Amino acid sequence: MSEMRKKQADFAFREQVSTMARERMGISEIGEMISLVLENGALSFGAGEPSADMFPKEQIRDAMTKAFGDSDVWGYHHDEFGLMELREWIAGRMSADDMLPAWADAANIIITNGGGEAMSLVTEALVDPGALVLVESPTYTESLLTFRKQGAVCVSIASDDDGIIPDELARVVSSRKARFLYTIPNFQNPSGRTTPLDRRLKILEILRDSDVALVEDDPYHYLSYDGCPLTSYIKLAGDDKRVIHCSSFSKIIAPGLRAGWAVIPDALIDIFCTLRISSGLGRPLAIQKGIWHYLSEVDFAGRVEALRAEYRGRRGVMLDSIEKHLTPLGIKTNRPAGGFFIWGNMPAGMSARKFAHYAVKEEKIGIIPGTAFYPSGEEASGDGSFRMSYAKVSSDSIDEGMTRLARAFRVFMSR
Ligand SMILES: Cc1ncc(COP(=O)(O)O)c(C=O)c1O
């Protein structure tokens, strides 16, 4: 092979890779922890995913068979926002659950490739390189990556057990020009926190006097274990159409279907339509049809109740196990009212990052250090905390994992 040919065979895209890809995509700390869990054959409290035994496999298989029996799923679908029947189902569900404002209907709903793509489209629509995006402290890592990919500068707003602190938000909003505030109001990933109603109203009040939009990410809405979930920001905002609501079927059906949605105001419909066309036309109609067939037949309230009962049970086992193993060691954790996550704080001065690496290697138990959930430059703020999830671990494994974590902690402290 000639030298030139050899060089071409090794083509490394050095001159071609975009600045966005090269500079804005750091190594994900969650990815690093997942690799360490696999390498060490460890038990993991790290995965923030639904439990595979909760997927309605038989019903989805039947619904997909029906979908593929429909002749229209094989060609291009000419509605960029997705299957109208599914969007109508979502609009009906959200209205019944007091989550949809009067101005919105199925025409304002776009079906996306999971909630993740909803956030991508929102970011493409609203962020220019260098624009400011406000986030909770801590917040969901993947959204930080999505914002950063588009060139956003993310700044976190100080938050407490009830989410964003309104006075802190007011202070930042009055001094800096931000495009939007990103919030996960229910059973937040990673902190498990829920923003109470009065705080949601205060936050909307603060934004009402500004040019800042609000992006609400609510994939855990139905996974409430201590009573009914609160109504959405988009509904609470009423005629103030600054809120975009994003959600997902990942937690209530299965993440592998890659289906979610966004509710957007009329002012953004044409923009989203253009963005959708330029990023691969539509999303698979067959999947949307299958989901719609499933939802048309399932007892949705019963399905949600079954999910709540199962995850509520796992939450209880993990909380009891924490009390037995971690609380006596001075590790403080919260009690989430739903979702998948518990947030922990190490005793003062201790690095959760160093501890997480030690625990996965020496005791084969994975947790995610808090540093993973802060914008770049702010990572150190999370080094005293960590995230654990009970969603994907069986009750037996929870106690075993907690025993390992406590043992790792004792040795780590005594070194
Ligand atoms: C807060 C939050 N938003 C969005 C998502 C995206 O989920 P999906 O793209 O599977 O709908 C997740 C998944 O873990 C999440 O925790």
The ligand as an SDF file (V2000), in Angstrom:
LIG
                    3D

 16 16  0  0  0  0  0  0  0  0999 V2000
  -34.5680   14.5250   34.1990 C   0  0  0  0  0  0  0  0  0  0  0  0
  -34.5400   13.6760   32.9920 C   0  0  0  0  0  0  0  0  0  0  0  0
  -34.8810   14.2130   31.8320 N   0  0  0  0  0  0  0  0  0  0  0  0
  -34.8870   13.5020   30.6980 C   0  0  0  0  0  0  0  0  0  0  0  0
  -34.5390   12.1780   30.7080 C   0  0  0  0  0  0  0  0  0  0  0  0
  -34.5200   11.5040   29.3630 C   0  0  0  0  0  0  0  0  0  0  0  0
  -35.1410   10.3410   29.2640 O   0  0  0  0  0  0  0  0  0  0  0  0
  -35.5920    9.7660   27.8580 P   0  0  0  0  0  0  0  0  0  0  0  0
  -34.7880   10.4420   26.7860 O   0  0  0  0  0  0  0  0  0  0  0  0
  -35.3350    8.3160   27.9470 O   0  0  0  0  0  0  0  0  0  0  0  0
  -37.0300   10.1110   27.7440 O   0  0  0  0  0  0  0  0  0  0  0  0
  -34.1650   11.5500   31.8990 C   0  0  0  0  0  0  0  0  0  0  0  0
  -33.7320   10.1520   31.9390 C   0  0  0  0  0  0  0  0  0  0  0  0
  -33.1720    9.6220   32.8490 O   0  0  0  0  0  0  0  0  0  0  0  0
  -34.1620   12.3340   33.0860 C   0  0  0  0  0  0  0  0  0  0  0  0
  -33.8120   11.8270   34.2660 O   0  0  0  0  0  0  0  0  0  0  0  0
  1  2  1  0
  2  3  1  0
  2 15  2  0
  3  4  2  0
  4  5  1  0
  5  6  1  0
  5 12  2  0
  6  7  1  0
  7  8  1  0
  8  9  2  0
  8 10  1  0
  8 11  1  0
 12 13  1  0
 12 15  1  0
 13 14  2  0
 15 16  1  0
M  END
$$$$
